[in-house]
Amino acid sequence: MSTINSGVAMVKVLESWGIDHIYGIPGGSFNSIMDALYQEKHSIKYIQVRHEEVGALAAAADAKLTGKVGAVFGSAGPGATHLINGLYDAQMDHVPVVAFLGQVASSAMNYNAFQELNENPMFADVSVYNRTVMTPESLPHVADEAIKAAYKYNGVAVVTIPVDFGYATIEEQEFSTASTYQNNVLLPKKDEVIKALPYISEAKKPVLYIGQGTRGGFEQIKAFSEHFSMPVVSSVLGKGIVPDSYPNFLGFAGRVATKPANEALAEADLIFFVGSDFPFAQYFFNPDAKFVQVDIDASKFGRRHQTSLAILGDAVTTLQTLVELGEARPSDNWLLANQKNKENWVNWLQSFATKADKPIRPEAVYNEINRIAEESAIFVTDVGNTTIQSIRLLDLNGQQKHTTSGWFATMGYAVPAGLAAKLSYPEQQVFTLSGDGGFAMVMQDIITQVKYQLPIINVVFSNESFGFIEAEQEDSEQNKFGVFLEGADFGKVGEALGADGFTITEFSQLRPAFDAAAKSTRPVVIDVKISDKRPLPVEDLHLDPRLYSAEEIESFKQKYEVHDMPVLHEIYENL
């Protein structure tokens, strides 16, 4: 029987599952697998990052953008520990990632060797599969099992490899099960689906709330919304599933949110909650609303809201089945009021897009981003006020993609995820959108964009503040402390790292810089010095005359420049 190097056999397993690139930084404890990656470099590309956290976040972003398993590695000790942040992002946003950890040679294990850690307990919480390879012969098998587990449970699989095992010679055989793996769609039961129809027909103010479980299902969402005359609200992770311009789409709920969405959910008497696990439902959903929940995971039923009816099954299939079975609900003033509320909101946002204020308004920056964005562009948003502005101001068309760190909400996500976007979709335009806080955490990996000649447009919104946390401190009526940042010229930082760099301080500089970025064949860093003014807090609007005095409302309007935006119930009552 022929033989093969164990490390090479493992790498071939990765290839069989469609993994065509892997992130990491080499170390002595991982050199046997580095040698295997070298031997297989014609089939799988090694991406050298400058921090393992960047590699792990990029692997998570690969999975979010493509649906395929992301791959990353770290050497024993510090290489492994640096992965934790990115792996938790994958775990909490429920995407498949496989992480390979170096370990000292098997003969040195349990001798307190240099950089030796007991890595299994450290990764137990973040993972759905967590094994240390025990023999060279089992290495490719364990890798195969890890990838299967990552797909099955939409989570993180961890494989720890003693360095000597990767050098060993083993008998060659078929180690991969990729060709026979199946992950079936869970179809809803018709008799359970039918039970939802009375809830829909009896509702006066229904809302369809969608999450990432509906990805790829816009046509079914649109058909459901129009058949039953329901406005649509999305989770932040669902950004891009529905075109932002779709009239029935109100935006997003919570604090990273839009005014029309929050108001609709607060007034709704039926919330049709599909393919989501929105963690802030108790704060933003009407607690008295009927709640119909659709999910493929029964453990999520009732987690966020008292559930009136639970349907176990694929989200998109369930929506389609309901349209086929249910009687159409005629359009009414509820839908019209929500459409008008959205129209007012969009007009208000757009009123700032061409204002030549100094410091520059974020709306003006996003106006330029939307202007140069290609039909299939990919947007990667970091965490903080940039998340709020991106979900409000990016005008996605349904073909474009968007990703962020949703549940884990780690700053420093955008630059790593930009790498993933451009590597997975090399022909598509990629933007990373970061605050100056998040960008500074990972800006060294602009070098990685340069090294691999990835023409990514990196936009930095510099307001010299952790603005999201500053707002939380303001809401808590405490002293603002620890939230103000030392400024830097990130355009020059980009240039020093080999990218094209622009630093923008005037409104008039925006268009030339973005035009140049759109034409560049190199990575670009555009540092825009923006206003530190807080985004409109739609989670705490002081606009409703039922709740606030005329003086309080006027003060709020003056502070946030609110105009021509009555609250939903006023629009509804006046139709």
C-alpha positions as CSV (number, residue, x, y, z in Angstrom):
1,M,0.0,0.0,0.0
2,S,1.2,3.5,-0.8
3,T,2.1,5.9,2.0
4,I,1.6,9.6,2.6
5,N,2.8,12.2,5.0
6,S,0.2,12.6,7.8
7,G,0.2,16.4,7.6
8,V,-0.3,16.3,3.8
9,A,-3.2,13.8,4.2
10,M,-4.8,16.3,6.6
11,V,-4.4,19.2,4.2
12,K,-5.9,17.1,1.4
13,V,-9.0,16.6,3.7
14,L,-9.3,20.4,3.9
15,E,-9.1,20.6,0.1
16,S,-11.8,18.0,-0.3
17,W,-14.2,20.1,1.7
18,G,-13.6,23.1,-0.6
19,I,-11.3,25.0,1.7
20,D,-9.0,26.9,-0.6
21,H,-7.3,29.2,1.8
22,I,-6.3,29.2,5.5
23,Y,-5.1,32.0,7.8
24,G,-2.4,31.9,10.4
25,I,1.1,32.7,11.6
26,P,3.7,29.9,11.7
27,G,5.5,28.7,14.8
28,G,7.8,25.9,15.8
29,S,4.9,23.8,17.0
30,F,3.1,24.0,13.7
31,N,6.0,23.6,11.3
32,S,5.0,20.1,10.3
33,I,1.7,21.4,9.0
34,M,3.4,24.4,7.4
35,D,5.5,21.9,5.4
36,A,2.3,20.1,4.3
37,L,0.7,23.4,3.3
38,Y,3.9,24.2,1.2
39,Q,3.6,20.8,-0.5
40,E,-0.1,21.5,-1.3
41,K,0.3,25.2,-2.2
42,H,-1.1,24.5,-5.7
43,S,-4.5,23.6,-4.1
44,I,-4.8,25.6,-0.9
45,K,-3.4,29.1,-0.3
46,Y,-1.7,30.1,3.0
47,I,-2.6,33.6,4.0
48,Q,0.0,35.2,6.3
49,V,-1.7,37.6,8.7
50,R,0.1,39.8,11.3
51,H,-2.0,38.7,14.3
52,E,-3.8,35.4,14.8
53,E,-6.9,37.3,15.9
54,V,-7.1,38.8,12.5
55,G,-6.9,35.3,11.0
56,A,-9.7,33.9,13.2
57,L,-12.0,36.9,12.5
58,A,-11.3,36.5,8.8
59,A,-12.2,32.8,9.0
60,A,-15.5,33.7,10.7
61,A,-16.2,36.3,8.0
62,D,-15.5,33.7,5.3
63,A,-18.2,31.5,6.8
64,K,-20.7,34.4,7.1
65,L,-20.2,35.5,3.6
66,T,-20.0,32.2,1.8
67,G,-21.7,29.7,4.0
68,K,-18.6,27.5,3.7
69,V,-16.4,26.5,6.6
70,G,-13.6,29.0,7.4
71,A,-10.1,27.8,8.4
72,V,-7.4,29.2,10.6
73,F,-4.5,28.0,12.7
74,G,-2.3,29.1,15.6
75,S,0.9,27.7,17.1
76,A,1.1,26.4,20.7
77,G,0.7,28.9,23.5
78,P,0.3,32.5,22.4
79,G,-0.6,31.6,18.8
80,A,-3.5,29.6,20.1
81,T,-4.7,32.1,22.7
82,H,-4.7,34.9,20.1
83,L,-7.4,33.0,18.2
84,I,-10.0,33.1,20.9
85,N,-11.6,36.4,20.1
86,G,-12.3,35.6,16.5
87,L,-13.5,32.1,17.3
88,Y,-16.1,33.5,19.7
89,D,-17.3,35.7,16.9
90,A,-17.9,32.6,14.8
91,Q,-19.6,30.8,17.7
92,M,-22.0,33.6,18.6
93,D,-23.0,34.3,15.0
94,H,-23.5,30.6,14.4
95,V,-21.1,29.9,11.5
96,P,-18.8,27.0,10.8
97,V,-15.0,27.5,11.4
98,V,-12.3,25.0,11.9
99,A,-9.2,26.0,14.0
100,F,-6.0,24.0,14.1
101,L,-3.7,24.5,17.1
102,G,-0.1,23.6,17.3
103,Q,1.2,21.6,20.2
104,V,4.7,20.5,21.4
105,A,5.9,17.1,20.3
106,S,4.0,14.1,21.8
107,S,7.2,13.1,23.7
108,A,7.4,16.5,25.4
109,M,3.7,16.7,26.4
110,N,3.0,16.9,30.1
111,Y,6.6,17.9,30.9
112,N,5.8,21.6,31.1
113,A,7.6,22.2,27.9
114,F,8.3,25.5,26.3
115,Q,4.9,27.1,25.2
116,E,3.0,24.0,26.2
117,L,-0.5,24.6,27.3
118,N,-3.4,22.3,28.1
119,E,-5.4,23.8,25.2
120,N,-8.5,21.6,25.3
121,P,-10.1,23.2,28.4
122,M,-9.3,26.7,27.0
123,F,-11.3,26.0,23.8
124,A,-14.1,23.9,25.4
125,D,-16.6,26.7,25.7
126,V,-16.1,28.2,22.2
127,S,-16.3,24.9,20.3
128,V,-18.7,22.2,19.2
129,Y,-15.8,19.8,18.6
130,N,-12.5,19.9,20.5
131,R,-10.0,17.2,20.2
132,T,-6.2,16.6,20.6
133,V,-4.9,14.2,18.0
134,M,-3.6,11.0,19.6
135,T,-1.8,9.3,16.7
136,P,-0.4,10.4,13.3
137,E,-2.8,7.9,11.7
138,S,-5.8,9.6,13.1
139,L,-4.8,13.2,12.1
140,P,-6.7,13.3,8.8
141,H,-9.7,11.5,10.3
142,V,-9.9,14.0,13.2
143,A,-9.7,16.9,10.7
144,D,-12.6,15.4,8.7
145,E,-14.7,14.9,11.8
146,A,-14.0,18.4,12.9
147,I,-15.2,19.9,9.6
148,K,-18.4,17.8,9.7
149,A,-19.1,18.9,13.3
150,A,-18.6,22.6,12.3
151,Y,-21.1,22.3,9.5
152,K,-23.6,20.2,11.5
153,Y,-23.7,22.5,14.5
154,N,-22.9,25.8,12.7
155,G,-20.0,26.4,15.2
156,V,-16.3,26.1,15.9
157,A,-14.3,22.9,15.7
158,V,-10.8,22.8,17.2
159,V,-8.1,20.3,16.5
160,T,-4.8,20.3,18.5
161,I,-1.9,18.6,16.7
162,P,1.4,17.5,18.3
163,V,4.1,18.8,16.0
164,D,5.8,15.4,15.4
165,F,2.5,13.8,14.1
166,G,2.4,16.0,11.1
167,Y,5.8,14.8,9.9
168,A,5.0,11.1,10.2
169,T,4.3,8.7,7.3
170,I,1.0,6.8,7.3
171,E,-0.8,4.5,5.0
172,E,-2.6,6.3,2.2
173,Q,-6.4,5.9,2.0
174,E,-9.6,7.9,1.5
175,F,-9.9,10.0,4.7
176,S,-12.5,12.5,3.6
177,T,-16.3,12.1,3.9
178,A,-17.0,15.4,2.1
179,S,-18.5,13.8,-1.0
180,T,-21.2,12.0,1.1
181,Y,-22.0,14.7,3.7
182,Q,-25.6,15.9,3.7
183,N,-27.1,18.7,5.7
184,N,-30.8,18.4,5.1
185,V,-33.3,21.3,5.1
186,L,-35.8,20.8,8.0
187,L,-39.2,21.2,6.3
188,P,-42.1,22.5,8.4
189,K,-45.2,20.3,9.1
190,K,-48.2,21.5,7.1
191,D,-50.6,21.1,10.0
192,E,-48.3,23.3,12.2
193,V,-48.0,25.9,9.5
194,I,-51.8,26.1,9.1
195,K,-52.2,27.0,12.7
196,A,-50.5,30.3,12.0
197,L,-53.1,31.5,9.6
198,P,-55.7,32.6,12.2
199,Y,-53.1,34.7,13.9
200,I,-52.4,36.5,10.6
201,S,-56.1,37.0,9.7
202,E,-57.1,38.4,13.1
203,A,-54.1,40.8,13.4
204,K,-54.6,44.5,13.0
205,K,-51.0,45.5,13.2
206,P,-48.8,42.6,12.1
207,V,-45.0,42.8,11.5
208,L,-42.7,40.3,9.9
209,Y,-39.4,40.1,11.7
210,I,-36.6,38.3,9.8
211,G,-33.1,37.1,10.8
212,Q,-30.2,35.5,9.0
213,G,-32.1,32.3,8.8
214,T,-34.0,33.8,5.8
215,R,-30.8,34.6,3.8
216,G,-31.4,34.0,0.2
217,G,-35.1,34.2,0.6
218,F,-36.0,37.7,-0.5
219,E,-38.6,36.6,-3.1
220,Q,-40.4,34.5,-0.5
221,I,-40.2,37.4,2.1
222,K,-41.5,39.9,-0.5
223,A,-44.4,37.5,-1.4
224,F,-45.3,37.0,2.2
225,S,-45.1,40.7,3.0
226,E,-47.3,41.7,0.0
227,H,-49.8,38.7,0.4
228,F,-50.4,39.5,4.0
229,S,-49.8,43.3,3.9
230,M,-47.1,43.1,6.6
231,P,-44.2,45.5,7.0
232,V,-40.8,43.8,7.3
233,V,-38.1,44.4,10.0
234,S,-34.7,42.7,10.1
235,S,-32.0,41.8,12.5
236,V,-28.7,43.6,11.9
237,L,-27.2,40.2,10.7
238,G,-29.9,40.2,8.1
239,K,-28.8,43.4,6.5
240,G,-28.7,42.9,2.7
241,I,-31.3,40.1,2.6
242,V,-34.0,42.6,1.6
243,P,-33.1,45.6,-0.5
244,D,-33.1,48.7,1.6
245,S,-35.3,50.5,-0.9
246,Y,-38.1,48.0,-0.7
247,P,-41.1,50.1,0.4
248,N,-42.3,47.5,3.0
249,F,-38.9,47.2,4.6
250,L,-38.6,49.3,7.7
251,G,-35.0,48.6,8.6
252,F,-33.7,47.2,11.9
253,A,-34.7,47.0,15.6
254,G,-33.0,47.9,18.8
255,R,-30.3,50.5,19.3
256,V,-28.4,49.7,16.1
257,A,-31.7,50.5,14.5
258,T,-34.1,52.7,12.5
259,K,-37.0,54.7,13.8
260,P,-39.7,53.0,11.6
261,A,-38.7,49.5,12.7
262,N,-38.7,50.3,16.4
263,E,-42.0,52.1,16.3
264,A,-43.7,49.3,14.3
265,L,-42.5,46.6,16.7
266,A,-43.7,48.7,19.7
267,E,-47.2,49.1,18.2
268,A,-47.5,45.6,16.7
269,D,-50.2,43.2,17.8
270,L,-48.6,40.3,16.0
271,I,-44.9,39.7,15.5
272,F,-44.1,36.9,13.0
273,F,-40.5,36.1,14.2
274,V,-38.7,34.1,11.5
275,G,-35.1,32.7,11.5
276,S,-33.8,35.0,14.2
277,D,-32.7,35.1,17.9
278,F,-32.8,38.8,18.5
279,P,-31.5,39.3,22.0
280,F,-33.2,42.6,22.8
281,A,-36.8,41.6,22.1
282,Q,-37.8,42.3,25.6
283,Y,-36.9,45.9,25.3
284,F,-38.3,46.7,21.8
285,F,-41.2,44.3,21.1
286,N,-44.7,45.0,22.3
287,P,-44.9,42.6,25.3
288,D,-48.6,42.1,24.6
289,A,-48.2,41.1,21.0
290,K,-49.0,37.6,19.7
291,F,-45.8,36.0,18.8
292,V,-45.4,33.3,16.1
293,Q,-41.9,32.0,15.9
294,V,-40.3,29.9,13.1
295,D,-36.9,28.3,13.6
296,I,-34.9,25.2,12.8
297,D,-33.7,25.1,16.4
298,A,-36.5,24.2,18.9
299,S,-34.4,25.4,21.8
300,K,-34.9,29.0,20.7
301,F,-38.7,28.9,21.0
302,G,-39.9,31.3,23.7
303,R,-36.3,32.5,24.5
304,R,-37.0,36.1,23.6
305,H,-40.7,36.5,23.9
306,Q,-43.7,34.5,25.2
307,T,-44.5,32.4,22.1
308,S,-48.1,32.0,21.0
309,L,-47.2,29.4,18.3
310,A,-43.9,27.7,17.4
311,I,-43.2,26.2,14.0
312,L,-40.1,24.0,13.7
313,G,-38.8,24.2,10.2
314,D,-36.8,26.1,7.5
315,A,-37.7,29.8,7.6
316,V,-37.9,30.5,3.9
317,T,-39.9,27.3,3.2
318,T,-42.4,28.2,5.9
319,L,-43.0,31.7,4.5
320,Q,-43.6,30.2,1.0
321,T,-46.0,27.6,2.4
322,L,-48.0,30.2,4.3
323,V,-48.4,32.3,1.1
324,E,-49.6,29.2,-0.7
325,L,-52.1,28.2,2.0
326,G,-53.3,31.5,3.4
327,E,-55.9,33.9,2.1
328,A,-54.5,37.3,1.1
329,R,-54.8,40.1,3.6
330,P,-55.8,43.4,1.9
331,S,-53.6,46.4,2.2
332,D,-54.7,48.7,5.0
333,N,-53.8,51.9,6.8
334,W,-51.3,50.0,9.0
335,L,-49.1,49.1,6.1
336,L,-49.6,52.6,4.5
337,A,-48.6,54.3,7.8
338,N,-45.5,52.3,8.1
339,Q,-44.5,53.0,4.5
340,K,-45.1,56.7,5.1
341,N,-43.0,56.5,8.3
342,K,-40.2,54.9,6.4
343,E,-40.4,57.6,3.6
344,N,-40.2,60.4,6.2
345,W,-37.2,58.6,7.8
346,V,-35.3,58.2,4.6
347,N,-36.0,61.8,3.6
348,W,-34.6,63.0,6.9
349,L,-31.4,60.9,6.6
350,Q,-30.9,62.1,3.0
351,S,-31.3,65.8,4.0
352,F,-27.9,65.6,5.6
353,A,-26.1,63.8,2.7
354,T,-25.0,66.9,0.9
355,K,-24.5,69.3,3.8
356,A,-21.0,70.7,3.8
357,D,-20.6,70.8,7.6
358,K,-17.3,70.8,9.4
359,P,-16.5,68.4,11.0
360,I,-17.9,66.2,8.2
361,R,-21.2,64.5,8.8
362,P,-21.2,60.7,8.4
363,E,-24.2,61.0,6.0
364,A,-22.0,62.8,3.5
365,V,-19.4,60.0,3.7
366,Y,-22.0,57.2,3.1
367,N,-23.4,59.3,0.3
368,E,-20.1,58.9,-1.5
369,I,-19.8,55.2,-0.6
370,N,-23.2,54.5,-2.1
371,R,-22.3,56.6,-5.2
372,I,-19.2,54.6,-6.1
373,A,-20.5,51.2,-4.9
374,E,-20.7,48.6,-7.6
375,E,-23.8,46.4,-8.1
376,S,-22.2,43.4,-6.4
377,A,-20.1,45.3,-3.7
378,I,-19.4,43.7,-0.3
379,F,-19.5,45.9,2.8
380,V,-17.9,45.0,6.1
381,T,-18.8,47.0,9.1
382,D,-16.9,47.3,12.3
383,V,-18.6,47.6,15.7
384,G,-19.7,50.9,17.4
385,N,-21.3,54.0,16.0
386,T,-20.2,52.9,12.6
387,T,-22.6,49.9,12.9
388,I,-25.5,52.3,13.6
389,Q,-24.6,54.5,10.6
390,S,-24.0,51.6,8.3
391,I,-27.3,49.9,8.8
392,R,-29.1,53.2,8.4
393,L,-27.1,54.7,5.5
394,L,-25.8,51.9,3.3
395,D,-28.3,51.5,0.5
396,L,-28.0,47.8,-0.3
397,N,-29.7,46.6,-3.5
398,G,-30.2,42.9,-2.7
399,Q,-27.2,41.7,-4.7
400,Q,-24.7,43.4,-2.4
401,K,-23.5,41.7,0.7
402,H,-22.9,42.9,4.2
403,T,-21.3,41.4,7.3
404,T,-20.5,42.5,10.8
405,S,-19.7,41.0,14.2
406,G,-23.3,40.6,15.4
407,W,-23.7,38.9,18.8
408,F,-20.1,39.0,20.0
409,A,-19.8,42.6,18.6
410,T,-16.0,42.7,18.7
411,M,-14.3,45.8,17.6
412,G,-11.6,45.3,15.0
413,Y,-13.8,43.1,12.8
414,A,-13.8,45.1,9.6
415,V,-10.2,44.9,8.3
416,P,-10.0,41.1,8.9
417,A,-13.4,40.5,7.3
418,G,-12.4,42.6,4.4
419,L,-9.5,40.2,3.7
420,A,-12.1,37.3,3.7
421,A,-14.4,39.2,1.4
422,K,-11.8,39.9,-1.2
423,L,-10.2,36.4,-1.0
424,S,-13.6,34.7,-1.3
425,Y,-14.9,37.1,-4.0
426,P,-11.9,38.5,-5.8
427,E,-13.9,40.1,-8.6
428,Q,-16.2,42.1,-6.3
429,Q,-15.6,45.5,-4.8
430,V,-15.0,45.4,-1.1
431,F,-15.4,48.2,1.5
432,T,-14.3,48.0,5.2
433,L,-16.0,50.6,7.4
434,S,-14.4,51.2,10.8
435,G,-14.3,53.8,13.5
436,D,-10.9,55.0,14.6
437,G,-11.1,52.8,17.7
438,G,-11.8,49.6,15.8
439,F,-9.4,50.4,13.0
440,A,-6.5,51.0,15.4
441,M,-6.9,47.5,16.9
442,V,-6.1,45.7,13.6
443,M,-4.6,48.3,11.3
444,Q,-1.3,46.4,11.0
445,D,-3.1,44.0,8.6
446,I,-3.4,46.6,6.0
447,I,0.1,45.1,5.3
448,T,-1.7,41.8,4.5
449,Q,-3.9,43.5,2.0
450,V,-0.8,45.0,0.4
451,K,1.1,41.7,0.5
452,Y,-1.6,39.8,-1.4
453,Q,-2.5,42.8,-3.7
454,L,-6.1,43.1,-2.5
455,P,-7.7,46.3,-3.7
456,I,-9.9,46.9,-0.7
457,I,-11.4,50.4,0.1
458,N,-10.9,50.9,3.9
459,V,-12.9,53.9,5.3
460,V,-12.0,55.1,8.8
461,F,-14.6,57.3,10.5
462,S,-12.4,59.3,13.0
463,N,-14.2,61.1,15.8
464,E,-11.5,60.5,18.5
465,S,-14.0,58.6,20.7
466,F,-15.4,55.2,21.5
467,G,-18.7,56.9,20.6
468,F,-21.1,54.0,21.3
469,I,-19.8,53.7,24.8
470,E,-19.7,57.4,25.3
471,A,-23.4,57.4,24.5
472,E,-24.0,54.6,27.1
473,Q,-22.2,56.6,29.7
474,E,-24.4,59.6,28.8
475,D,-27.5,57.6,29.2
476,S,-26.3,56.4,32.6
477,E,-25.8,60.0,33.6
478,Q,-22.3,59.3,34.6
479,N,-19.0,61.1,33.9
480,K,-17.6,60.3,30.5
481,F,-14.4,58.5,31.3
482,G,-12.0,56.3,29.2
483,V,-13.9,57.0,26.0
484,F,-11.8,59.7,24.3
485,L,-9.1,58.7,21.9
486,E,-5.8,60.3,20.8
487,G,-6.2,61.1,17.1
488,A,-3.9,60.0,14.3
489,D,-3.5,60.4,10.6
490,F,-4.7,57.0,9.4
491,G,-4.3,58.1,5.8
492,K,-0.6,58.4,6.4
493,V,-0.6,55.2,8.3
494,G,-2.1,53.5,5.3
495,E,0.6,55.0,3.0
496,A,3.4,53.9,5.4
497,L,2.0,50.3,5.2
498,G,2.0,50.4,1.4
499,A,-1.6,51.4,0.6
500,D,-3.0,54.5,-1.0
501,G,-3.9,57.0,1.8
502,F,-6.2,59.9,2.0
503,T,-7.0,62.1,5.0
504,I,-10.2,64.1,4.6
505,T,-11.0,67.1,6.7
506,E,-13.2,69.1,4.3
507,F,-16.5,68.2,2.6
508,S,-15.0,69.2,-0.8
509,Q,-12.3,66.6,-0.4
510,L,-14.7,63.6,-0.3
511,R,-15.7,63.2,-3.9
512,P,-12.1,63.3,-5.3
513,A,-10.9,60.8,-2.7
514,F,-13.6,58.3,-3.3
515,D,-13.3,58.7,-7.1
516,A,-9.6,57.9,-6.7
517,A,-10.4,54.9,-4.5
518,A,-12.8,53.5,-7.0
519,K,-10.2,53.5,-9.7
520,S,-7.3,52.3,-7.6
521,T,-5.9,48.8,-8.0
522,R,-4.2,48.9,-4.6
523,P,-5.6,48.9,-1.0
524,V,-6.9,52.3,0.0
525,V,-7.2,53.9,3.4
526,I,-9.5,56.9,3.6
527,D,-9.5,58.6,7.0
528,V,-12.4,61.0,7.3
529,K,-12.5,63.3,10.3
530,I,-16.1,63.3,11.2
531,S,-18.4,65.0,13.7
532,D,-18.5,63.3,17.1
533,K,-22.2,64.1,17.4
534,R,-24.2,61.2,18.7
535,P,-26.4,59.4,16.1
536,L,-30.1,59.8,16.7
537,P,-31.0,57.5,19.6
538,V,-34.0,55.7,18.1
539,E,-34.1,53.4,21.1
540,D,-35.1,56.4,23.2
541,L,-37.0,58.9,21.0
542,H,-38.5,61.9,22.8
543,L,-41.1,62.6,20.0
544,D,-44.3,61.0,21.2
545,P,-46.8,63.6,22.6
546,R,-48.4,60.8,24.6
547,L,-45.2,60.3,26.6
548,Y,-43.4,63.7,26.5
549,S,-44.2,67.3,27.0
550,A,-44.1,69.8,24.2
551,E,-40.9,71.3,25.7
552,E,-39.2,67.9,26.0
553,I,-40.0,67.1,22.4
554,E,-38.8,70.5,21.1
555,S,-35.6,70.1,23.1
556,F,-35.0,66.7,21.6
557,K,-35.7,67.9,18.1
558,Q,-33.3,70.8,18.4
559,K,-30.5,68.5,19.8
560,Y,-30.7,66.0,17.0
561,E,-32.0,68.3,14.2
562,V,-35.2,66.3,13.8
563,H,-37.7,67.7,11.4
564,D,-40.7,66.4,9.4
565,M,-40.8,63.1,11.3
566,P,-44.1,62.5,13.2
567,V,-44.3,59.2,15.2
568,L,-46.0,56.2,13.7
569,H,-49.2,56.4,15.7
570,E,-49.8,60.0,14.6
571,I,-49.4,59.0,11.0
572,Y,-51.7,56.0,11.5
573,E,-54.4,58.0,13.2
574,N,-54.4,60.7,10.5
575,L,-54.9,58.4,7.6
